[in-house]
Amino acid sequence: MLELQTVSTIRAQLGEGPLWHKGAIYWVDILGKKIYRYFPAENWLAERQLDQYVGALVPRKKRGFIVAMQHGLYSLNGLNGWLKPLVSPEANKNQNRFNDGKCDSLGRFWAGTMAQDASPGQGALYLLNEQRKVQKKYSPVTISNGLCWSLDNRYMYYIDTRTNQITVFDFNLATGEITHPQPLITIEEELGSPDGMTIDAEGDLWVALYHGGAVVCYDPRTAKLLYKIKLPVSQVSSCTFGGLDLDELYITTASTDVSLQKEPLAGRLFKIKLGVRGLPANSFAG
């Protein structure tokens, strides 16, 4: 029987952006302005307090990380290293912040934005290339969220949470162009809102359902629902595969606007060992 476990005692206000990297699980607390790192083998937890909202981080091939934050994209030289601003494509939108982001297989960083009050149509999806130049790739969006690529890199899957859909684009790996957006899967509102997303080694999509208390798995080739993992909390925000064999699904959650009497585990990081494996995280090439 599959066993859902909590990881550490950290309670995030808005946990997001889980990343497995070099034997550790990283995740962020967007509203708490923190990055966490936990080594399961050593039971060792560390954190980095920041001075602005932080939506996601990805490893950098050289060293450290690229971080999507409230005021733009930054380079972070190790968890406790210096933080250097790279580019702020929405410097004229003071009420926006970056949210979710990931690297494609050529090491370009894709990250999207949203209004802090989730006003409709205020966000966009951006690409940071290895020369550290940024391009707007898709807009308008409301809550730019989960994204990943098919195993053959022919398609990119993307979530703008307010649409309650997973959108599929034709993807050109060589150029980074995305074209022909089409709704792939629509999730009924009463089931929750699609949030963070990851893909497994079989090419199936795992999607966190915010206000839905679950992670669901779809086959994108047929749009068929394959699995549903129920959690003891309602605000499930994102997921990624980790562990030495990449066979553990790590799941972030939120505690904001939740009764802790009703949901005492809200905001915690969970993991569950599945009979399926994920893929290593791509690193930023620049």
Stockholm file with secondary structure:
# STOCKHOLM 1.0

chainA/1-286         MLELQTVSTIRAQLGEGPLWHKGAIYWVDILGKKIYRYFPAENWLAERQLDQYVGALVPRKKRGFIVAMQHGLYSLNGLNGWLKPLVSPEANKNQNRFNDGKCDSLGRFWAGTMAQDASPGQGALYLLNEQRKVQKKYSPVTISNGLCWSLDNRYMYYIDTRTNQITVFDFNLATGEITHPQPLITIEEELGSPDGMTIDAEGDLWVALYHGGAVVCYDPRTAKLLYKIKLPVSQVSSCTFGGLDLDELYITTASTDVSLQKEPLAGRLFKIKLGVRGLPANSFAG
#=GR chainA/1-286 SS CCCEEEESSCCCSBEEEEEEETTEEEEEETTTTEEEEEETTTTEEEEEECSSCEEEEEEBSSSSEEEEETTEEEEESSTTSCEEEEECTTTTCTTEEEEEEEECTTSCEEEEEEETTCCTTCEEEEEECTTCCEEEEEEEESBEEEEEECTTSSEEEEEEGGGTEEEEEEEETTTTEEEEEEEEEECCGGGCEEEEEEEBTTSCEEEEEETTTEEEEEETTTTEEEEEEECSSSBEEEEEEESTTSCEEEEEEBCTTCCTTTCTTTTCEEEEECSSCBCCCCCBCC
#=GC SS_cons         CCCEEEESSCCCSBEEEEEEETTEEEEEETTTTEEEEEETTTTEEEEEECSSCEEEEEEBSSSSEEEEETTEEEEESSTTSCEEEEECTTTTCTTEEEEEEEECTTSCEEEEEEETTCCTTCEEEEEECTTCCEEEEEEEESBEEEEEECTTSSEEEEEEGGGTEEEEEEEETTTTEEEEEEEEEECCGGGCEEEEEEEBTTSCEEEEEETTTEEEEEETTTTEEEEEEECSSSBEEEEEEESTTSCEEEEEEBCTTCCTTTCTTTTCEEEEECSSCBCCCCCBCC
//
